[in-house]
Amino acid sequence: MKLLALEISTTSSKAQYLDTDLGESTLLVERNPSSSDVEAVCMHAIQLGRKAAQGREVDRITTAGTWHSLVVCDSSNVPLQPLSDWTDVSNRAFCWELRKHDSFVEDYYQDSGAMVHAMYPFFKLLKQSTDGIALTGRHVGSLAGYLHYLLTGTVKETASMLSGMGLLSTSVVDLHPMAKALGCTISPICDWRDGSTLSKQGSRLLGLSEGIPVLPPLPDGALNQVGSRAEEPGIMTLSMGTSGAMRMIIPEPWFSPIHATWLYRSVDNGFLLGAATSGCSNCVDWYKKHSFDPDVTYAQIESSLGEKANTPIFLPFLVGERCPGWDDTRLASFHDVEESMTTSAFYQGVLQGVVANLYQCYEELLKSGHIPRTIKLSGGVLHSAFWKHLCCNYFGVSMHEDIQKQTSLYGALILAARSAGEELPSYTQTVTNVLDSDPEMRDYYTRHYKRYRYWYEKTRIDSTQKRSI
């Protein structure tokens, strides 16, 4: 088969062409344009797909993107607002007030599997409605959904995508009551196999034949589960890219008593239990940009690091907190700073702080009773030998290093093949690199985690207080 997958992630667009018969593959990754123009971002991904395919024959196309994006269009599907994604928490003061109402928080959490948080498209829409902006006649969907529309002329969303937008019910594959009450038109829900075909416009844009089947919009988080071969219970994925997330398939819904985790629909409409952090490699990039010369590489910085170094505590909330506390007003901060600490020590502190937040989420996931027998590590963290071993040692368990460079994109290719009744030959490969934890590091990271939790609790603001926003 000849497959083409297009994906728009938080910071980049990706395209991969794969000929399963010849074993040929072309993978292209480019940073997204620094624009919130919906069409510009989508066109960038399409042009990347055109380069990857290079006019070659294609049997199936997939469209994918981030879980929490929001595109608002008029009745003709022309975007009316700038693109909004999970990094946009401008309505956090609005959500702060909503979180004061315990019954509302509990009802929304049980209905949607999501928490009251500024990143979710539902609350961005609710804020507009509350401000008197009429949503009637407006069409709402994801960025990947708009990409699919440009290629096919049809409007569709998968249940998994709408679930991650905070719009879907946890009990039935339908919008939850609060989403229905918004008054806007939300894209029709379709099965992941219910694709469309490449339109005349899509054919011209991609340089491919009209009529090629195009799978509906798929979310990167759910695709990561597919690409990591983690489609059955007992396998947890730990993806560390711009943000960080861990997920596992569970047979029945489970809700955290303290709302520390989320519950979304998987690709096949089952259940994905997970927790996510807003601060991951974005924190590392931020610190490097402001503390080191532009010519200094990550490898050069990490060559001077030592795992038992004296480091400050870093709370990685540059864009607020997601799990487990869901406080979108939280701020990043350093603590336990000593005069002797160098910029490298602070850099290492950032790496540790990110992993500490992820480990905090991991503890909450384990309270579900679903204990993973395997953890599969993926994302940009794999480019750093120091950071991936730090992560393994912090958790105190062995982890399997994912063999795919672009796990969610690979998941999209897997589903493209499956939609035609085939399986990618590489999917059955069992070769993996196992990262073993070092028992001698356990005490060091246990002490670090206690310090992290101390400052986490010390900087917590409850609903009776108000942080300056």
C-alpha positions as CSV (number, residue, x, y, z in Angstrom):
1,M,0.0,0.0,0.0
2,K,1.0,3.6,-0.5
3,L,0.0,5.8,2.4
4,L,0.3,9.5,3.2
5,A,-0.2,10.9,6.8
6,L,-0.4,14.6,7.6
7,E,-0.2,15.8,11.2
8,I,-0.3,19.3,12.8
9,S,1.2,19.2,16.3
10,T,1.6,22.1,18.7
11,T,4.9,23.5,17.2
12,S,5.3,21.6,13.9
13,S,3.7,20.0,10.9
14,K,4.6,16.5,9.8
15,A,4.1,14.5,6.7
16,Q,5.1,10.9,6.0
17,Y,4.8,8.9,2.7
18,L,5.1,5.1,3.1
19,D,5.1,2.5,0.4
20,T,4.7,-0.8,2.3
21,D,5.4,-2.9,-0.8
22,L,8.8,-1.3,-1.6
23,G,9.6,-0.3,2.0
24,E,10.2,3.3,0.9
25,S,9.4,6.1,3.4
26,T,9.7,9.9,3.2
27,L,9.4,11.8,6.5
28,L,9.3,15.6,6.7
29,V,9.0,17.7,9.8
30,E,8.9,21.5,9.8
31,R,8.0,24.1,12.4
32,N,4.6,25.7,12.0
33,P,4.4,29.3,10.8
34,S,4.3,31.7,13.7
35,S,0.7,32.5,12.9
36,S,-2.7,31.9,14.4
37,D,-4.2,32.0,10.9
38,V,-6.1,28.6,10.6
39,E,-5.8,28.4,6.8
40,A,-2.1,29.3,6.9
41,V,-1.2,26.6,9.4
42,C,-3.2,24.0,7.4
43,M,-1.8,25.0,4.1
44,H,1.7,24.6,5.5
45,A,0.9,21.0,6.5
46,I,-0.6,20.4,3.1
47,Q,2.4,21.7,1.2
48,L,4.6,19.4,3.4
49,G,2.4,16.5,2.4
50,R,2.8,17.5,-1.3
51,K,6.6,17.4,-0.9
52,A,6.5,14.0,0.9
53,A,4.3,12.4,-1.8
54,Q,6.1,14.1,-4.7
55,G,3.3,13.2,-7.1
56,R,3.6,9.5,-6.4
57,E,0.6,7.2,-6.2
58,V,-1.3,7.2,-2.9
59,D,-4.0,4.8,-1.8
60,R,-4.9,6.3,1.6
61,I,-4.5,9.7,3.4
62,T,-4.9,10.4,7.1
63,T,-5.3,13.8,8.8
64,A,-4.3,14.2,12.4
65,G,-3.7,17.0,15.0
66,T,-3.6,18.0,18.6
67,W,-6.5,17.1,21.0
68,H,-7.4,20.5,22.4
69,S,-7.4,22.9,19.4
70,L,-10.4,25.1,18.5
71,V,-11.5,26.4,15.1
72,V,-14.7,28.5,15.0
73,C,-16.2,29.1,11.5
74,D,-19.2,30.7,10.0
75,S,-22.0,28.6,8.2
76,S,-19.8,28.5,5.1
77,N,-16.9,27.1,7.1
78,V,-14.8,30.2,6.9
79,P,-12.7,30.8,10.1
80,L,-14.0,33.7,12.2
81,Q,-11.4,33.6,15.0
82,P,-7.7,33.0,15.3
83,L,-6.6,29.4,16.0
84,S,-6.6,28.5,19.7
85,D,-4.8,25.6,21.2
86,W,-4.0,24.2,24.7
87,T,-1.3,26.9,25.3
88,D,-4.1,29.6,25.2
89,V,-5.2,29.9,28.8
90,S,-6.4,33.5,28.5
91,N,-9.8,32.6,30.0
92,R,-8.2,31.3,33.2
93,A,-9.8,33.9,35.4
94,F,-13.2,32.8,34.1
95,C,-12.4,29.1,34.9
96,W,-11.1,30.0,38.3
97,E,-14.5,31.4,39.2
98,L,-16.2,28.3,37.8
99,R,-14.0,26.0,39.9
100,K,-15.4,27.6,43.1
101,H,-18.7,25.7,42.4
102,D,-18.1,22.2,43.5
103,S,-21.3,20.7,42.1
104,F,-20.6,22.2,38.6
105,V,-17.0,20.9,38.7
106,E,-18.2,17.4,39.7
107,D,-21.0,17.3,37.1
108,Y,-18.8,18.4,34.3
109,Y,-16.0,16.0,35.2
110,Q,-18.4,13.0,35.4
111,D,-20.2,14.1,32.1
112,S,-17.1,14.8,30.0
113,G,-14.1,13.1,31.6
114,A,-12.4,16.6,31.5
115,M,-11.8,19.1,34.2
116,V,-12.8,22.8,34.4
117,H,-9.6,24.3,32.8
118,A,-8.9,27.2,30.5
119,M,-7.2,25.0,27.8
120,Y,-10.4,23.1,26.9
121,P,-12.3,24.4,23.9
122,F,-15.6,23.9,25.7
123,F,-14.7,26.6,28.3
124,K,-13.4,29.0,25.6
125,L,-16.9,28.7,23.9
126,L,-18.7,28.9,27.3
127,K,-16.8,32.1,28.0
128,Q,-17.8,33.7,24.7
129,S,-21.4,32.7,25.4
130,T,-21.3,34.2,28.9
131,D,-19.9,37.4,27.4
132,G,-22.9,37.7,25.2
133,I,-21.3,36.5,22.0
134,A,-23.9,34.5,20.1
135,L,-22.7,31.1,19.0
136,T,-25.8,30.4,16.9
137,G,-24.8,29.7,13.3
138,R,-21.2,29.2,14.2
139,H,-19.5,25.9,13.4
140,V,-17.0,24.5,15.8
141,G,-14.3,21.9,15.2
142,S,-10.6,21.0,15.6
143,L,-7.6,22.2,13.5
144,A,-7.3,18.6,12.1
145,G,-11.0,18.8,11.3
146,Y,-10.4,22.0,9.2
147,L,-7.4,20.3,7.5
148,H,-9.7,17.4,6.6
149,Y,-12.3,19.9,5.3
150,L,-9.7,21.7,3.0
151,L,-8.8,18.3,1.5
152,T,-12.2,16.8,1.1
153,G,-14.9,19.5,1.4
154,T,-16.6,17.5,4.1
155,V,-16.9,18.4,7.8
156,K,-16.3,15.5,10.3
157,E,-14.9,14.8,13.7
158,T,-14.1,11.5,15.5
159,A,-15.5,10.9,19.0
160,S,-11.9,10.7,20.3
161,M,-11.1,14.2,19.0
162,L,-14.3,15.8,20.4
163,S,-13.7,14.0,23.7
164,G,-10.3,15.7,24.1
165,M,-12.0,19.0,23.4
166,G,-14.2,18.5,26.5
167,L,-17.3,18.2,24.4
168,L,-18.2,14.5,24.4
169,S,-20.2,12.4,26.9
170,T,-18.5,9.7,28.9
171,S,-21.6,7.5,29.0
172,V,-22.6,7.6,25.3
173,V,-20.9,8.5,22.1
174,D,-22.6,11.8,21.8
175,L,-22.2,15.4,23.0
176,H,-22.7,15.9,26.7
177,P,-25.7,18.1,27.8
178,M,-23.6,21.2,28.6
179,A,-22.0,21.1,25.1
180,K,-25.4,20.8,23.4
181,A,-26.5,23.8,25.3
182,L,-23.8,26.1,23.8
183,G,-25.9,26.8,20.8
184,C,-23.2,26.3,18.2
185,T,-23.0,23.7,15.5
186,I,-20.4,21.0,16.4
187,S,-19.0,18.8,13.6
188,P,-20.9,15.5,13.2
189,I,-19.3,12.5,15.0
190,C,-18.0,9.7,12.8
191,D,-16.2,6.4,13.2
192,W,-12.5,6.6,12.4
193,R,-13.1,4.3,9.4
194,D,-15.8,6.7,8.0
195,G,-13.6,8.7,5.8
196,S,-14.2,11.0,2.8
197,T,-12.4,11.3,-0.5
198,L,-9.9,13.8,-1.8
199,S,-11.8,16.7,-3.5
200,K,-10.9,18.5,-6.7
201,Q,-9.4,21.3,-4.5
202,G,-7.6,18.7,-2.3
203,S,-6.2,17.1,-5.5
204,R,-4.9,20.4,-6.7
205,L,-3.3,21.2,-3.3
206,L,-1.6,17.9,-2.8
207,G,-0.8,17.2,-6.4
208,L,-2.6,13.8,-6.2
209,S,-5.5,12.1,-7.9
210,E,-9.0,13.1,-7.0
211,G,-11.1,10.5,-5.1
212,I,-8.4,9.0,-2.8
213,P,-9.9,7.9,0.5
214,V,-9.1,10.3,3.4
215,L,-9.5,9.2,7.0
216,P,-11.4,11.6,9.3
217,P,-9.5,13.8,11.9
218,L,-7.6,11.8,14.5
219,P,-6.0,13.2,17.7
220,D,-2.3,12.8,18.3
221,G,-2.7,11.5,21.9
222,A,-4.9,8.6,20.8
223,L,-2.7,7.9,17.8
224,N,0.3,7.7,20.1
225,Q,-1.4,4.8,21.8
226,V,-1.8,3.1,18.4
227,G,1.7,3.9,17.2
228,S,3.3,2.7,20.5
229,R,1.5,-0.7,20.2
230,A,-0.4,0.1,23.4
231,E,-3.9,-0.8,22.4
232,E,-4.6,-3.2,25.1
233,P,-4.9,-2.8,28.9
234,G,-1.7,-3.0,30.9
235,I,0.5,-0.8,28.6
236,M,1.1,2.8,29.5
237,T,2.5,5.4,27.1
238,L,4.6,8.2,28.5
239,S,5.0,10.9,25.8
240,M,7.3,13.8,26.5
241,G,7.2,16.5,23.8
242,T,6.2,20.1,24.1
243,S,3.8,18.9,26.8
244,G,3.9,15.6,28.7
245,A,1.2,12.9,28.9
246,M,0.7,9.4,30.1
247,R,-2.2,7.2,29.0
248,M,-3.5,3.7,29.2
249,I,-6.5,1.8,27.8
250,I,-9.0,0.7,30.5
251,P,-12.1,-1.5,30.0
252,E,-14.5,0.7,32.0
253,P,-14.6,4.4,33.0
254,W,-12.8,5.4,36.1
255,F,-12.9,8.9,37.7
256,S,-10.4,10.2,40.1
257,P,-12.0,11.2,43.5
258,I,-10.0,14.4,43.4
259,H,-10.3,15.0,39.6
260,A,-6.6,14.4,39.1
261,T,-6.9,12.5,35.8
262,W,-8.9,12.7,32.6
263,L,-10.9,10.2,30.7
264,Y,-11.2,10.5,26.9
265,R,-12.4,8.2,24.2
266,S,-9.8,6.1,22.3
267,V,-9.7,5.8,18.6
268,D,-12.2,2.8,18.7
269,N,-14.4,4.7,21.2
270,G,-13.1,2.7,24.2
271,F,-11.7,4.5,27.2
272,L,-8.3,6.1,27.6
273,L,-7.3,7.1,31.2
274,G,-4.6,9.6,31.4
275,A,-2.9,12.6,32.9
276,A,-1.1,15.4,31.2
277,T,1.2,18.3,32.1
278,S,1.5,21.6,30.3
279,G,5.2,21.9,31.0
280,C,7.7,19.6,29.4
281,S,10.2,20.4,26.6
282,N,8.7,23.8,26.4
283,C,10.2,24.5,29.8
284,V,13.6,23.2,28.8
285,D,13.6,25.3,25.6
286,W,12.6,28.3,27.6
287,Y,15.4,28.0,30.1
288,K,18.0,27.3,27.4
289,K,16.9,30.3,25.3
290,H,17.3,32.7,28.2
291,S,20.3,31.2,29.9
292,F,22.8,30.0,27.3
293,D,24.4,31.4,24.1
294,P,22.4,30.4,21.0
295,D,25.3,28.5,19.7
296,V,25.4,26.1,22.7
297,T,23.7,22.8,21.9
298,Y,21.6,20.7,24.3
299,A,24.2,18.0,24.1
300,Q,26.9,20.4,25.2
301,I,24.9,21.5,28.2
302,E,24.1,18.0,29.2
303,S,27.7,16.8,29.0
304,S,28.4,18.7,32.2
305,L,25.4,17.3,34.2
306,G,25.6,14.7,36.9
307,E,22.6,12.9,38.2
308,K,23.4,13.5,41.9
309,A,24.1,17.2,41.5
310,N,22.9,19.8,43.9
311,T,19.9,21.4,42.0
312,P,17.1,23.8,42.8
313,I,13.5,22.7,42.8
314,F,11.6,23.8,39.7
315,L,7.8,23.9,39.4
316,P,7.1,23.6,35.6
317,F,4.0,25.7,35.3
318,L,5.0,28.2,32.6
319,V,1.6,28.0,31.0
320,G,-0.3,26.9,34.2
321,E,-1.0,23.5,35.6
322,R,-3.0,20.7,34.1
323,C,-2.9,17.4,36.0
324,P,-3.1,16.7,38.9
325,G,-4.3,20.1,40.3
326,W,-5.8,21.7,37.1
327,D,-4.8,25.2,38.3
328,D,-4.4,27.2,35.1
329,T,-3.4,30.2,37.2
330,R,-0.3,28.5,38.6
331,L,3.1,30.0,37.8
332,A,6.5,28.4,37.3
333,S,9.1,29.0,40.0
334,F,12.5,28.0,41.3
335,H,13.1,27.1,45.0
336,D,15.9,26.0,47.3
337,V,18.3,28.2,45.3
338,E,21.9,28.3,46.6
339,E,24.7,30.7,45.7
340,S,26.9,27.9,44.3
341,M,24.4,26.7,41.8
342,T,25.4,27.3,38.1
343,T,23.2,27.7,35.0
344,S,23.8,24.0,34.3
345,A,22.4,23.1,37.8
346,F,19.3,25.2,37.0
347,Y,19.0,23.5,33.6
348,Q,19.1,20.1,35.4
349,G,16.6,21.4,37.9
350,V,14.2,22.1,35.0
351,L,14.6,18.6,33.7
352,Q,13.9,17.2,37.2
353,G,10.9,19.4,37.8
354,V,9.2,18.3,34.6
355,V,9.7,14.7,35.6
356,A,8.6,15.3,39.1
357,N,5.3,16.7,37.9
358,L,4.8,13.7,35.6
359,Y,5.6,11.3,38.5
360,Q,3.0,13.1,40.6
361,C,0.5,12.3,37.8
362,Y,1.7,8.7,37.7
363,E,0.9,8.3,41.4
364,E,-2.6,9.5,40.8
365,L,-3.1,7.1,37.8
366,L,-2.1,4.2,39.9
367,K,-4.9,4.9,42.3
368,S,-7.3,3.6,39.6
369,G,-6.0,0.1,40.3
370,H,-4.7,-0.2,36.8
371,I,-1.0,-0.9,37.3
372,P,0.9,-0.9,34.0
373,R,3.1,-3.9,33.3
374,T,4.9,-1.9,30.6
375,I,5.7,1.8,30.2
376,K,6.6,3.0,26.7
377,L,8.6,6.2,26.5
378,S,8.3,8.4,23.4
379,G,8.8,12.0,22.3
380,G,11.6,14.5,22.2
381,V,12.9,13.2,25.5
382,L,14.5,10.3,23.5
383,H,16.9,12.7,21.9
384,S,18.5,13.2,25.3
385,A,20.3,10.3,26.8
386,F,20.6,12.1,30.2
387,W,16.9,13.1,30.4
388,K,15.4,9.7,29.4
389,H,17.6,7.9,32.0
390,L,16.7,10.6,34.6
391,C,13.0,9.9,33.9
392,C,13.5,6.1,34.2
393,N,15.4,6.5,37.5
394,Y,12.9,9.0,38.9
395,F,10.0,6.6,38.3
396,G,12.1,3.7,39.6
397,V,10.9,1.3,36.9
398,S,12.1,0.0,33.6
399,M,10.8,1.7,30.5
400,H,10.6,0.7,26.8
401,E,12.1,3.2,24.5
402,D,9.7,3.6,21.5
403,I,11.4,2.6,18.2
404,Q,9.4,5.1,16.1
405,K,10.7,8.6,15.6
406,Q,7.1,10.0,15.2
407,T,4.8,7.8,17.2
408,S,1.5,9.5,16.6
409,L,2.3,9.9,12.8
410,Y,3.1,6.2,12.8
411,G,-0.2,5.5,14.4
412,A,-2.0,7.4,11.7
413,L,-0.2,5.2,9.1
414,I,-1.3,2.1,10.9
415,L,-4.9,3.1,10.9
416,A,-4.7,4.1,7.2
417,A,-3.6,0.5,6.4
418,R,-6.2,-1.0,8.7
419,S,-9.0,1.0,6.9
420,A,-8.1,-1.0,3.8
421,G,-8.0,-4.3,5.8
422,E,-4.3,-4.5,6.0
423,E,-1.6,-4.3,8.8
424,L,1.7,-2.6,8.5
425,P,4.5,-5.2,8.4
426,S,6.5,-3.2,10.9
427,Y,3.7,-3.2,13.4
428,T,4.5,-6.8,14.4
429,Q,8.1,-6.0,15.2
430,T,8.9,-6.6,18.8
431,V,12.4,-5.1,18.9
432,T,12.7,-2.5,21.6
433,N,15.3,-0.8,23.7
434,V,14.7,-1.3,27.5
435,L,15.9,1.4,29.8
436,D,16.6,0.0,33.2
437,S,16.4,2.1,36.3
438,D,19.4,2.5,38.6
439,P,18.5,1.4,42.2
440,E,21.3,3.6,43.5
441,M,19.5,6.7,42.4
442,R,16.3,5.9,44.2
443,D,17.1,7.7,47.4
444,Y,18.3,10.8,45.6
445,Y,15.1,11.1,43.6
446,T,12.9,10.2,46.6
447,R,14.4,13.2,48.5
448,H,14.0,15.4,45.4
449,Y,10.4,14.4,45.1
450,K,9.7,15.3,48.8
451,R,11.2,18.7,48.2
452,Y,9.2,19.1,45.1
453,R,5.9,18.2,46.9
454,Y,6.8,20.6,49.7
455,W,7.0,23.5,47.3
456,Y,4.1,22.3,45.3
457,E,1.8,22.4,48.4
458,K,3.4,25.6,49.6
459,T,2.5,27.4,46.4
460,R,-1.0,26.0,46.1
461,I,-3.9,28.5,46.1
462,D,-7.4,27.2,47.0
463,S,-10.8,28.4,45.8
464,T,-11.2,30.8,48.7
465,Q,-8.2,32.7,47.6
466,K,-7.4,34.5,44.4
467,R,-4.1,34.6,42.5
468,S,-3.2,37.8,40.6
469,I,-4.2,36.9,37.0
